[in-house]
Amino acid sequence: MAPTSEVSGNPTFTSFDVVPVLDLKDGGVVHARAGKYARAGKRAEYRPIATPFGPPHDAPAIARALLGITFSPALYIADLDAILGRGNNFELCQALANAVPGTDLWIDAGFAHLDDCAFWLPLGATLVIGSETIASLEDWNAICESFGRNVVLSLDFDEQGLRGPKDLMDDPDLWPDRIILMSLGRVGTETGPDLELLRKTIASAGDRHVYVAGGVATRDDVATVKEAGARGVLVATALHSGAIGQKEIAALWGGRRPQI
């Protein structure tokens, strides 16, 4: 269970957070193979996850275990079926919300238009909007105007640069309070984060919170990202492999975990 505010009961973020990631497909938890990422056409190569935290059909058990390790106030969920346009895992996401009350669910379901977002409103989740799926700046502005602080922008990069409207990277005034810097080609790998891109983004972000996704594999990776000024990392592979665990995460807070 995530740390909560004594006043509001809402999740309380530390100065740096390790946010666990769950990829959902066909009613279960799957895992990216090295270099295969969700929004770039490799979803069919995701396979049921092998993890010490539970069987792939028990997403709530896996989620509780990951949150117990990370003490994260948020859980990132990628609904690959919704991203593929072949249904969704809404009921499973609802079960996850019930299993981890007080946790801020960040839902990535391939949102492209305002209408795509409306279906997910009953969850009360934070919507992750990937630049790769944004049809136009007009659509992006409409989503921001309607959902405001309940939106996170994922700036999706591959070897050619930003996927999506280029103005999103060129004009930080278009960014919401929270940004994910997604290095798509590094997802599921152990190649480390793109630090050059991170430093460039942080320099442009002002007081916005920047989270890093893709390639984070070790405690040193996490420490380097933190020292660069990021607000947190999104991690899957390193948690399931045990490369990053409670001890490594507690070290980020001077050897102490947040109080629950």
N, C-alpha and C positions, 0 to 999 in steps of 0.2 A: 504494500500500500504506500502511496506517495506521501511525502510530508505535506501537512495542511496548515493553512493559516488559522491561528487561534480565534481570529475575529470572524472571518467569513466562511471557513471550512473549505475554501478553494485550494487547489494545488499550489504549493509554494516552491518556486524554482530557486535552486542554489545559484551561486555565481557562475557555475558551470555544470552542465547536465549531460549525462550519457543516456541518450534516449534509445530504448530498444525498438527493433523493427520486426514486424510480423508481415509476411507475404501470404495472402490467402488465395486459394485456388481450389475449385471443386469441393468446397466445404471443409477444407483442411489447411494446414500450414505447410508451405513449400519453401524451398531455399534456392537462391540464385547460384548457379554454377559460375565458376570464375569467368568474368568478362561478359556474363549474360545479364542484361538488365531489363526491367519490366516494361518500360514504355518504348523501347526501341526494337520491338519485333522478335524478341527471343523468349517470350513468355512460355511457349510450348516446351522449352527445355528446362523449365523449373521442375523439380522433383519433390516428392514428399520429404519433409525434413527428417534428418537423423540427429537427434539431440538428447542429451541426458535429462532434459527438463520435462519430457512427456511424449506420448505418441502424437503423430501428426494430426490425428483426428480430434485431439483434445486441446484446441487452441486456448481455452481459458486457463488450463493448467500451465501451459507453456508461458502464457502472458504473466500469470502470477509469479512464476519462478523468475522470469527476466526482471520484473519490477522489484522483486525481493533482492536481487543482486545489485541492481543499478540505483535503487531508491529514486527512480525518475518520476517526476510529476506528470509525464506524458508517455504515451505509447503510440508509435507510428504504425499505421495499418495500411498496407497496399492491397486493394481488392483487385487482383489481376483479372478476374472474370469481368468485372465492370470496365476495367481498362480495355479489355478485349472486345467489349460490346456484346458479350454472350451471356448476359444475366448478371447476378451480383451475389454477394455474401452478406446482405443486409441483416438477415436474422442472426448470422454468426457474429456480426459486429455488435448487434444488440445483446447477445449473450456475453460478449466480452465486456461491454459496458456494465452489465450487471455483475460480472465476476470481479471487476476491479473498480468499485465505486470510488469516486474522488479523483480518478485519473483522467487527465485530459486526452481524449482520443484524437489523434491527428489522422484523418481519413484521406487517402489518395485513391480516388476512384475514376481517374481519367477525365476530370471535369474540364469541359471546353466552353460551355455556355451557362448562363444563369439557370436555365431550365434543368440542366444536369444536376445542379446543386440542390434544388428544392426537394427532391426525393429523400435526401439524407437529413433534412432538417429535424425530423423527430428524434434523431440520436442525440441532438445537442452537441455534436462534435465540432472540432475545428477542421475546416476543409483545407486540404493541401492542393493548391492549384499549380500544376506543372507547366512551365513555360512551353514545353514541347506540345502540349495539348491545347494551348490557348489559340483560338481561331483568329482573333484580332485584338487590337488594343481597345476597341469599343466593347468587346465582350469582357475583357479584363476589368475595365472601368465599371461596367455594370455589376460585375460580381463584387468588387470592392465597395461600391455604393450600397449594395444590399446587405453585405455580411460584415463589413468593417473589420473589427478586431478578431473575428472568428475565422480569419483567412491567413494562411501561410503561403508565401510564394516560393516555389521551388525553381531556382534558376538551373536549368538542365543543360549540361555541357557534354559534348563529345569531342572527338579529335578535331572537328572542323569549327568548334566554337559553340556559341549558344544555340540551342534548338528552340525555335519560336521567334516571336517578334523581336527584332534586334533592338528596338527602342527600349525594351525592358532593361537591358544591361546598360544602355547609354544614358538613361535618365533615372537616377535613383529616386527622384520625386514620385515615381510610379510605384515604388516599393512600399509594402505594408510594414508593420512593426517587426515582423519575424520573416527571415529569409533562410531558405535552405540552399546551400551551394552543393549541387548534385553533380558529381563527376561520374557520369553514366558508365563509362568504360572501366571504371575501377571497382564497381559494385561486385561483390563476391570474390574479389582478389585480395591479395595481401601486399599490394604495391605501395601503400602509404597514400596520404591525401595530397592533393595538388596545392602545395603551399604558396606557390607564386600567384595562382588565381585567388586563393584565400586572402592573401595580403592586399591584393588589388581591390577585392570586394569590400573588405573591412574598411579600407581607406575611403571608399565611396559611401559606406553605409551610415555614417553619422552615428546616432544613438540607437539604431536598429540592432536587433539581435540576429547574429549570423550563426547558423548551424551548418556543420560539414557532414556530407554523406559520400561514401565511396572510398574504399581502400584503407580505412582506419583498421589497423590490425594488431597494434601493440599498445602497451602502456606509454611507450615513448611517443607514438603517434598522437595519442590523446593529449599528452603533456605539451607537445609541440603546438598542436592546434589551440590549446588553451592559452599558451604563451603568446601566440599570434594575435590574440584578442577575440577569438570566437566565443560564442555563448554556450556552445555544446556540440556534440557529435551524435550522429545516428549510426547505430552499430547493430549488426546481426551476426555475421560469421564469427567474429572474435569472441562473442559471448558464448556461442554454442560450442566452440572449440575449447573454451577455457583460457584462451590467451589473455582475455580481459575478464577479471572477476571482481569479487567484493574487495579483496585486498588492494588491487590496482586502483579501483575507483575510490576507495577510502583514502588512498594516498593523495588524491587530488584535493581533499579537504583536510590535509594535515594529519592523516591517519584516523580521522573521526568521521563517522557517518552522520547525516542529518538526523535530528531528533524527530521522532514520529509523533 
